[in-house]
Amino acid sequence: MVRRGHGEPMKLSTVILPIYRWPEAKRIWQRAEQLGFHAGYTYDHLTWRSFVDSPWFGAIPTLTAAATATATMRVGTLVASPNFRHPVPFAKELMTLDDISSGRLTLGIGAGGTGFDAQALGQRPWTPSERADHLRDFVAVLDATLRQPETSMTTEHYAAVDARALPGCVQQPRVPFYVAATGLRGLALAAKYADGWITYGDARDPAAPTPQEAPHVVAGQLARLEEACEREGRQVPHRLYLEGSSSEKPLESVGKFVDWAGRYAEIGITELVVHWPVPDSVYSADQAIFEQIATDGLSQLDH
């Protein structure tokens, strides 16, 4: 790990899509730990984009199995959303997974989007403002329920009535929340609750900025996060950048990865997340180069 930007050590993690039957998935999760990844995340969706007609398994059971198959690597969602979840039963699942993983769980959470699983429960599509409202209430209830043994509260969209969370999380005061946000409301929510902040670049069109422009987009988001944290009287949280949506191609070679990682380290990103290669997909990459990046990529930033 190297120290850049705001002084925190840079970490490298991976997203392992929940597309494999468990015997194969177990091998991948264990290999990710062997390669030294800080964390292994998975998408918390019911289906996803070009994988809509392909195998796709549930995030929480997958992470539970991954937690039992690994020993040191953190596990987490990237990201969960209110689209098909209620904070009270979800809190119980998270508390249980935190226990099974011996305190290695990170909750990545965001407002979600349209399509895919956004209408899976029969609800009408939410507007961007409604998605922000649901996320605001979802995070508030989830935060309270995981922090205390009994919670009763009512928000505009969710309620908790004598919701019990015993024995509580292994990680105290609760599992870390990493909030995905780029707009002002989301950044304010992250400033209030988050232990970490997630971005994948320009939310309007991630592929639009050139590879040279993309870090400047993220730097602008980070500046607004810093302003929101100052208003809350809180320190800027851990800062995660997810690869895979922009026009950048950092997994084509170790050299390209080092250049890419260096640009984000300089602006203050503290965790980079790359997708585990999936052949014949948008996440295709050379497995040998990917593994070399995992083992050597960050160590070359200071050379």
C-alpha positions as CSV (number, residue, x, y, z in Angstrom):
1,M,0.0,0.0,0.0
2,V,1.2,3.5,-0.7
3,R,0.3,6.9,0.8
4,R,-0.9,9.7,-1.5
5,G,-3.4,12.4,-1.6
6,H,-5.0,12.8,1.9
7,G,-2.4,10.5,3.5
8,E,-4.4,7.3,3.8
9,P,-3.0,4.1,2.5
10,M,-4.2,3.1,-1.0
11,K,-6.0,-0.2,-1.1
12,L,-6.9,-2.5,-4.0
13,S,-10.1,-4.5,-4.1
14,T,-12.1,-6.5,-6.6
15,V,-15.8,-7.0,-7.6
16,I,-16.7,-10.7,-8.1
17,L,-20.0,-10.9,-9.9
18,P,-22.5,-13.4,-8.5
19,I,-22.7,-15.3,-11.7
20,Y,-21.0,-18.6,-10.8
21,R,-22.3,-21.8,-9.1
22,W,-20.7,-22.0,-5.8
23,P,-17.9,-24.6,-6.5
24,E,-16.4,-22.2,-9.1
25,A,-17.3,-19.1,-7.1
26,K,-15.5,-20.5,-4.0
27,R,-12.3,-21.0,-6.0
28,I,-12.5,-17.4,-7.3
29,W,-13.1,-15.9,-3.8
30,Q,-10.2,-17.9,-2.3
31,R,-7.9,-16.9,-5.2
32,A,-8.8,-13.2,-4.7
33,E,-7.7,-13.6,-1.0
34,Q,-4.5,-15.3,-2.1
35,L,-3.7,-12.4,-4.5
36,G,-3.9,-10.0,-1.6
37,F,-7.0,-8.0,-2.4
38,H,-8.1,-5.8,0.5
39,A,-11.8,-6.7,-0.1
40,G,-14.0,-8.7,-2.4
41,Y,-17.3,-7.1,-3.2
42,T,-20.3,-8.2,-5.2
43,Y,-23.3,-6.5,-6.8
44,D,-26.5,-6.5,-4.8
45,H,-29.0,-6.7,-7.7
46,L,-31.6,-9.2,-8.8
47,T,-30.2,-9.0,-12.3
48,W,-27.8,-6.7,-14.1
49,R,-27.5,-5.2,-17.6
50,S,-26.0,-7.6,-20.1
51,F,-26.3,-10.5,-17.6
52,V,-30.1,-10.3,-17.5
53,D,-30.5,-13.6,-19.3
54,S,-27.5,-15.3,-17.6
55,P,-27.0,-16.9,-14.2
56,W,-27.2,-14.4,-11.3
57,F,-27.2,-15.3,-7.6
58,G,-28.2,-13.4,-4.4
59,A,-25.6,-11.1,-2.8
60,I,-26.1,-11.9,0.8
61,P,-25.9,-15.7,0.5
62,T,-22.9,-15.3,-1.8
63,L,-21.1,-13.1,0.7
64,T,-22.0,-15.4,3.6
65,A,-20.4,-18.3,1.7
66,A,-17.4,-16.2,0.7
67,A,-16.9,-15.2,4.4
68,T,-16.7,-18.8,5.4
69,A,-14.3,-19.7,2.5
70,T,-11.9,-16.8,3.3
71,A,-10.1,-15.7,6.5
72,T,-8.7,-12.2,6.1
73,M,-10.2,-10.4,3.0
74,R,-13.1,-8.1,3.7
75,V,-16.4,-8.8,1.9
76,G,-19.2,-6.4,1.0
77,T,-22.0,-5.2,-1.2
78,L,-21.2,-2.7,-4.0
79,V,-23.9,-1.6,-3.7
80,A,-27.2,-2.4,-2.0
81,S,-30.2,-0.1,-2.6
82,P,-33.8,0.3,-1.4
83,N,-35.1,-1.0,-4.7
84,F,-36.1,-4.3,-3.3
85,R,-35.1,-4.2,0.3
86,H,-36.5,-3.0,3.6
87,P,-34.0,-1.8,6.3
88,V,-35.3,-3.8,9.2
89,P,-34.9,-7.4,7.8
90,F,-31.8,-6.2,5.9
91,A,-30.3,-5.0,9.2
92,K,-30.7,-8.5,10.6
93,E,-29.1,-10.1,7.6
94,L,-26.1,-7.7,7.9
95,M,-25.7,-8.3,11.6
96,T,-25.6,-12.0,11.0
97,L,-23.1,-11.7,8.1
98,D,-20.9,-9.5,10.2
99,D,-20.9,-12.2,12.8
100,I,-20.2,-15.0,10.3
101,S,-17.3,-13.0,8.8
102,S,-15.8,-12.1,12.2
103,G,-16.2,-8.4,11.5
104,R,-15.1,-8.3,7.9
105,L,-18.3,-6.9,6.3
106,T,-18.6,-3.6,4.5
107,L,-22.0,-2.3,3.4
108,G,-21.9,-0.4,0.2
109,I,-25.2,1.3,-0.3
110,G,-26.7,3.7,-2.8
111,A,-30.0,5.0,-4.3
112,G,-30.2,2.5,-7.1
113,G,-31.3,3.3,-10.6
114,T,-34.0,2.5,-13.1
115,G,-34.6,-0.8,-14.9
116,F,-33.3,-4.2,-13.9
117,D,-34.6,-4.8,-10.4
118,A,-36.0,-1.3,-9.8
119,Q,-39.6,-2.5,-10.4
120,A,-39.2,-6.1,-9.4
121,L,-41.7,-5.7,-6.5
122,G,-44.3,-4.1,-8.8
123,Q,-43.6,-0.5,-7.8
124,R,-43.8,2.3,-10.3
125,P,-40.4,3.8,-11.3
126,W,-39.1,6.3,-8.8
127,T,-37.9,9.7,-9.9
128,P,-34.4,10.7,-9.0
129,S,-35.8,12.8,-6.2
130,E,-37.8,9.8,-4.9
131,R,-34.8,7.5,-5.0
132,A,-32.9,10.1,-2.9
133,D,-35.8,10.3,-0.5
134,H,-35.9,6.5,-0.1
135,L,-32.2,6.3,0.4
136,R,-32.3,9.0,3.0
137,D,-34.9,7.1,5.1
138,F,-33.4,3.7,4.4
139,V,-30.0,4.7,5.7
140,A,-31.5,6.4,8.7
141,V,-33.5,3.4,9.8
142,L,-30.7,1.0,9.0
143,D,-28.1,3.0,10.9
144,A,-30.4,3.2,14.0
145,T,-31.3,-0.5,13.9
146,L,-27.7,-1.7,13.7
147,R,-26.5,0.7,16.4
148,Q,-28.9,-0.2,19.2
149,P,-30.6,-3.3,20.7
150,E,-34.1,-2.0,20.1
151,T,-35.4,0.5,17.5
152,S,-38.7,2.1,17.0
153,M,-38.9,5.0,14.5
154,T,-41.0,6.2,11.6
155,T,-39.8,8.0,8.5
156,E,-41.7,9.0,5.3
157,H,-41.0,5.6,3.6
158,Y,-40.0,3.1,6.3
159,A,-40.8,2.2,9.9
160,A,-39.2,0.1,12.6
161,V,-41.4,-1.1,15.4
162,D,-39.6,-2.7,18.3
163,A,-37.0,-4.0,15.9
164,R,-34.4,-6.0,17.8
165,A,-30.7,-6.3,16.8
166,L,-29.2,-8.6,19.4
167,P,-26.4,-9.3,20.0
168,G,-25.4,-6.5,17.7
169,C,-22.6,-6.2,15.2
170,V,-19.1,-7.5,15.8
171,Q,-17.9,-4.2,14.4
172,Q,-18.9,-1.3,16.7
173,P,-20.9,0.8,16.7
174,R,-22.1,-1.0,13.5
175,V,-20.8,-2.4,10.2
176,P,-19.1,0.4,8.1
177,F,-21.4,2.2,5.6
178,Y,-19.9,3.2,2.3
179,V,-22.4,5.5,0.5
180,A,-22.4,5.8,-3.3
181,A,-23.1,9.4,-4.2
182,T,-22.3,12.1,-6.8
183,G,-25.2,14.6,-6.4
184,L,-25.5,17.1,-3.6
185,R,-28.2,15.2,-1.6
186,G,-26.3,12.0,-1.8
187,L,-23.0,13.7,-0.8
188,A,-24.8,15.3,2.2
189,L,-26.0,11.9,3.2
190,A,-22.5,10.4,2.9
191,A,-21.1,13.3,5.0
192,K,-23.7,12.6,7.7
193,Y,-23.5,8.8,7.9
194,A,-20.8,7.3,5.8
195,D,-17.5,5.6,6.9
196,G,-16.7,5.5,3.2
197,W,-17.7,7.2,-0.1
198,I,-18.2,5.4,-3.4
199,T,-18.0,6.9,-6.9
200,Y,-17.7,5.4,-10.4
201,G,-17.2,8.8,-12.1
202,D,-19.7,10.9,-14.0
203,A,-23.1,9.5,-13.0
204,R,-24.8,11.1,-16.0
205,D,-22.5,9.4,-18.6
206,P,-19.5,7.6,-17.0
207,A,-18.0,6.8,-20.4
208,A,-18.1,10.4,-21.7
209,P,-15.0,11.9,-20.0
210,T,-11.7,10.9,-21.6
211,P,-9.3,8.9,-19.5
212,Q,-7.4,12.2,-18.8
213,E,-10.6,14.0,-17.8
214,A,-12.1,11.3,-15.6
215,P,-10.0,11.9,-12.5
216,H,-10.9,15.6,-12.7
217,V,-14.6,14.7,-12.6
218,V,-14.0,12.6,-9.4
219,A,-11.8,15.4,-7.9
220,G,-14.8,17.8,-8.3
221,Q,-17.1,15.3,-6.6
222,L,-14.5,14.9,-3.8
223,A,-14.3,18.6,-3.3
224,R,-18.1,18.8,-2.8
225,L,-17.9,15.9,-0.4
226,E,-15.3,17.7,1.6
227,E,-17.6,20.8,1.8
228,A,-20.5,18.6,3.0
229,C,-18.3,17.0,5.6
230,E,-17.2,20.4,6.9
231,R,-20.8,21.4,7.3
232,E,-21.4,18.2,9.3
233,G,-18.3,18.7,11.4
234,R,-17.0,15.3,10.3
235,Q,-13.7,14.1,8.7
236,V,-13.8,13.1,5.1
237,P,-14.5,9.3,5.0
238,H,-12.6,6.6,3.1
239,R,-12.8,7.2,-0.6
240,L,-13.5,4.4,-3.1
241,Y,-13.4,4.5,-6.9
242,L,-15.0,1.7,-8.9
243,E,-13.5,0.8,-12.2
244,G,-15.5,-0.5,-15.2
245,S,-17.9,2.2,-16.2
246,S,-15.6,4.9,-17.6
247,S,-13.6,5.1,-20.8
248,E,-10.5,4.2,-18.8
249,K,-8.8,0.8,-19.5
250,P,-6.5,0.3,-16.6
251,L,-6.5,-3.6,-16.8
252,E,-4.9,-3.7,-20.3
253,S,-1.4,-3.8,-18.8
254,V,0.4,-3.3,-15.5
255,G,1.9,0.0,-16.8
256,K,-1.6,1.4,-17.6
257,F,-2.8,0.3,-14.2
258,V,0.0,2.1,-12.5
259,D,-0.6,5.3,-14.4
260,W,-4.3,5.1,-13.7
261,A,-3.9,4.3,-10.0
262,G,-1.4,7.1,-9.6
263,R,-3.9,9.7,-11.0
264,Y,-6.5,8.6,-8.4
265,A,-4.1,8.4,-5.6
266,E,-3.0,12.0,-6.3
267,I,-6.5,13.3,-6.0
268,G,-7.2,11.5,-2.7
269,I,-8.9,8.2,-3.6
270,T,-8.0,5.6,-1.0
271,E,-9.4,2.4,-2.5
272,L,-9.6,1.3,-6.1
273,V,-11.9,-1.5,-7.0
274,V,-11.4,-3.5,-10.2
275,H,-13.8,-6.1,-11.7
276,W,-12.7,-9.8,-11.6
277,P,-12.4,-10.7,-15.3
278,V,-15.5,-12.2,-17.0
279,P,-14.6,-13.5,-20.5
280,D,-16.8,-12.4,-23.4
281,S,-18.4,-9.5,-21.4
282,V,-17.8,-5.8,-20.7
283,Y,-15.6,-7.0,-17.9
284,S,-13.3,-9.1,-20.1
285,A,-9.6,-8.8,-19.2
286,D,-6.5,-11.0,-19.5
287,Q,-6.4,-13.1,-16.3
288,A,-2.6,-13.3,-16.1
289,I,-2.3,-9.5,-16.4
290,F,-5.1,-9.0,-13.9
291,E,-3.3,-11.2,-11.3
292,Q,0.0,-9.4,-11.9
293,I,-1.8,-6.1,-11.2
294,A,-3.3,-7.6,-8.0
295,T,0.1,-8.6,-6.7
296,D,2.4,-5.9,-8.0
297,G,0.3,-3.0,-9.2
298,L,0.2,-0.8,-6.1
299,S,3.8,-1.5,-5.2
300,Q,5.0,0.2,-8.4
301,L,3.3,3.5,-7.7
302,D,6.3,4.8,-5.7
303,H,8.8,3.7,-8.3
